[in-house]
Amino acid sequence: MARYKSLLKRYKIITAKRKRKCKHNVSHEICKGEKCLVIYEGELGKPYPYCWKCACEILKNAHGALSCELDDA
């Protein structure tokens, strides 16, 4: 049986191996050793890192959007 297509983008929660800047807010720094969310976008799967504070907001908003859609169905 064929697998269903995913609506979600490819993502990982990783421990940063080097200092990075958050894609959502460049004033947020992700220090080496901190956890961060990496979302892969585009055809080549370019990685975009998000600090933990922004990642929590992204995940909270996604959860809320999915909950609303399921409630309306």
N, C-alpha and C positions, 0 to 999 in steps of 0.2 A: 504494500500500500504506500502511496506517495505521502511525503511529509507535508504538513500545512505550511504555508508561507508565514514568516514572522513579520509582525508590524513594528517590532522593536529594532533599533539600530544595534550594531555590535558594540559592546562596552565591556570594561573590566574595572575592578577595583584593585589598585596596585599600591605598593609601597614605592615612593619616588626614589630613583637611584641617583638623581641629581637635582639641583635647584631648578624650579620651573616657575612660570607665571600662569595664573588662572586664565582660562580663555574667556570666562564671563566678566571678570573684573581684574584687569592687569595690575591693579595695586595690591591684589592678594598674591602673596608668594607661597609656593609649595616648597618647603625645605626638604632636603635629602632625608629620607627615613619616614616622612609623613605619608599617611594614606591619602590617595586621591582617586577620583573617578576619571577614567579615560574613555571618551566616546570616539569611535572611528567613523568618519564621515567621508562622503565622496566616493567616486569609483575606485580610487586607489586605497581607500581606507586610511586616510590621513588621521593620526591620533591628535585629539584635542583634550588636554588635561584640565580638570576643574578641581579647585580646592575643596576641602571637606565641607565647609560652610555652604558654598554654592551648590555642591553635589547634593546635599540634604534638601535644599530648596527645589532643585531639579526633580529629584525623586518624589518629593511630597507633591509637587504640582502634577507630575505624571500619574501618581496614584489617584489624586483627586479627579483628574480628567477621565481616567478609566472607570472610576467608581460612578461618575455622573453618566457616562455612556451606558454602563450596564444597568443603572437604575431606570434609564429612559427606554430600554429595550423591552 
